[in-house]
Amino acid sequence: MIEVKNLKKSFGDKPILHDVNVVMKPGLCNLIIGSSGSGKTVFMKCIIGLFQPDSGDILYDGKNFTQMNADQKKEIRKEIGMLFQGSALFSSMTVEENIIFPLDMFTKDTRKEKMNRVNQVLERVNLVGANKKFPAEISGGMMKRVGIARSIVLNPKYLFVDEPNSGLDPQTSGLIDKLIQEITKEYNITTIVNTHDMNSVMEMGDHIIYMYQGNKEWEGNSNDIIFSKNERLNDFIFASEFLRDAKDMRMLEETGKISNDRNMKELTSDDAPELVPAPTDK
Amino acid sequence: MTFFTEIGKYLLMIKNMFSKPENYKMYWREFMHQCSEIGIGSLGIVVIISIFMGAVSTVQTAYQLTSPFLQKYIIAQVVRDTVILEFAPTLVSIVLSGVVGSKIAGELGNMRVSEQIDALEIMGINTKAYLVAPKILAALVVIPMLIILAALLGIWGGKLAGTMSGIISSDEFNKGLFMGFVPYNVFFALSKAYTFAFLISSIPAYYGYYVKGGALEIGRASTKAVVVTCVSVLFADYFLAAILLK
């Protein structure tokens, strides 16, 4: 579990995070969402320790990370896995070498044991046989999966994921989201995902934190979002007509009502063009 | 950023390099890799430069020594001392500032921009110790070796050019080579070699490690690293000469 208490961070005179309080539980995908510049990346970097907060506490299973010395932080970091937006694979190393790197650095296992573990995680992310390929030779989706494999190879207790779907097609995005979700449950990891992909929000949002101008504006899960009356959240999540329709259809299904600011006519309009019938087999 | 802030940041980077390695074997592997990258990677250019610098020294010295009262072997003495005192350490270091410096700055800059350094930090690795220290240590081991090789090849190139063009005979060259040899000059050359090796590796490492932005900034950092390293080498060259050649 990760607890964030009264976290504040500013760059120069510009405040970025104002008194943020959050509890992130294990076995759940904790999503940090918000528009660009809302402070979600700074928030995540503060939790990991890449940025030093101005004040506040970050507790990893009760241990105060902000008050630790460099060596103590190192110990916590060994329990952290992270998937970066650009995957951050070591470009001079093969897939196998990328994944074995943390094992080489932090374990005294034999070569055979390490290779078994590498093959195990590669199988887990559906990349069997990609061992000898270099990052430049694989697709963006595969790079993300290698990144996930590298981040879980040491069985971390905490997994941080920064924009897992950036640059991926919707189908591959869905697969990556599913993989993160499965791994979170399987290993009972505290997973923190920084995203603004609405599919991810709806599919894997066990616990969602919506950041607005450096404040925690809203907290809930993907089901709560549908019924939320928070205007800023609704404007952010349901930014397009299509998504607003989807929200109202879901509300209609669940409660028989739609959001107050729209009427049923919009959704059941007869003005919509007729669908072209699919060609029949001869 | 002010000059003093940069100096402070640079010194802090050097200070933070000294920490207990997470895994000695991995650090050793990285050190050996850097030795190979810096040493083998620069060998070709060092060999070519050294031979030609010795050859040109012989030809130009012979051109300037026109007096019939001067013995021919003096050419070999001049070539030997010029190559050992100045050409091998300084000229080779200036070239290595470009070859090794841009490589180090580019490599670290790319790792910074593509978040590879952040990935290592999050794994709990001291990136200054793991990425910067092996480069500096490798440079301190390999660059003096390259400079010794450059001195030997420079003298050999001088002899080759002298004998092939008929300026000086092989025997005369050998006579001059061993006459009036001052071993302190080798100590001076090695002092320069170690100082320059540190500058050639640490300054580009600083510019690469702290780069911000994208591909354009990596290019700018590499260029700046090479320029600053070259100027630093020249300054250090003067100060060492002033201190050690009294």
Interface residues (C-beta under 8 A of the other chain):
Chain A: I48 L50 A70 K73 K74 E75 I76 R77 K78 I80 M82 F84 Q85 G86 A88 L89 F90 S91 P102 D104 M105 F106 F160
Chain B: E22 N23 K25 M26 N110 S114 E115 Q116 D118 A119 E121 I122 M123 G124 I125 N126
